[in-house]
Amino acid sequence: MRFSTKQVHAGQEPEPITGSLNTPIFQTTSFVQDSVDQYMNKGFSYSRSSNPTVEVLEKKLSILEGGNGATCFATGMAATQAVFNSLLKQGDHAIVSQVVYGGTYRIAKEIFEKFGVTFSFVDTSNISLIEKHIQDNTRLIFTESPANPTLKVSDIALISELCSKNDIYHIVDSTFMTPYLMQPIDLGADIVIHSTTKFFDGHNATTGGAAICKDNTLDQKVKFIRNTSGSIMSPFNAYLTLQGVKTLSLRLDRQCANAEVLADYLENHKYIERVGYPGLKSFSGHNLLKSQARGFGSMLWFEVRGGLEEGKQFADNTEICTLAENLGSVETLITHPAVMTHAYIPRELRLEMGVTDSLIRLSVGIEDIDDLLDDIGTTLKNIYE
């Protein structure tokens, strides 16, 4: 089956008793056992460990990513934490993309470093720089590509090859791409992480996360951490995410097309200093992403003329573009990373990452493109004229 067919059918069958086309919500804590000797003969015991609705979503995501097992979590950060817990111990070292979601930076610095794990935040678009930071105790490289929010692109295949040579795990946060646009496991990655809150859901209805593993041994390690920590996705959220996944490619086709038009418009606008979108030939990672993905995604950023106040003023005054800390939904969403998603990161480091005070991140939705152009153009005119 091709992707658009798999997103609808993979991992799902009609419910055997009633014939329900949609996977039911198994909203239950416990599963009755036939006997002590037949404990778990039906596969489920307690919904902290596993749940039928969640398991169907896991099967679907594993198939879509080309993995050998997936584990779903209450949030994307719960997925990241479980992967770190699965692979890192006191005394270990990890390399993480310098440009990375603020929550990933925070959990590394505030949680894992307290327990004796060290981190190097490295520009993972520079393979020689990664090599220089590999130590004898390096256990994993965590790559976010395209990175949040600057969209810096890393060579997933090349980093995976480097990891293989050094017996290091390669973890890729591919939330911005989804398996419709890029499949990191096919490029050599060991584990792919998603915030299912974003494109898989697509409708601002749930929070969730997933870790999809290349092999079953890794998958079992991640599942052990989830069971131990109790961070499983709820059955209801799994049910809603299953509905969202069915239209993933349709939504992304429209979102990507809108993003390309907006990027071209902003690149030539007199009140915009810089624009970042991988689909622009002027973007530094354009050719690399083109070689490893099926499309350029629906995320873009731009810097308005001025500084922090002008950035805030723009974010506060659009009408159709909605100020909200999420991405990947059918609505076009604005965030101001310096104040919102990356506020935890020290300003000096944030500027080094390229996250300036006037930078606006735009998650492009499925609205009529002319309405989006009018909204952005009118907002800029009102600020500067």
Secondary structure, 3 states (H helix, E strand, C coil): CCHHHHHHHCCCCCCCCCCCCCCCCCCCCECCCCCCCCCCCCCCCECCCCCHHHHHHHHHHHHHHCCCCEEEECCHHHHHHHHHHHHCCCCCEEEEECCCCHHHHHHHHHHHHHHCCEEEEECCCCHHHHHHHCCCCEEEEEEECCCCCCCCCCCHHHHHHHHHHCCCEEEEECCCCHHHHCCCCCCCCCEEEECCCCCCCCCCCCCCEEEEECCHHHHHHHHHHHHHHCCECCHHHHHHHHHHHCCHHHHHHHHHHHHHHHHHHHHCCCCEEEEECCCCCCCCCHHHHHHHCCCCCCEEEEEECCCHHHHHHHHHHCCCCEECCCCCCCCCEEECCCCCCCCCCCHHHHHHHCCCCCEEEEECCCCCHHHHHHHHHHHHHHHHC
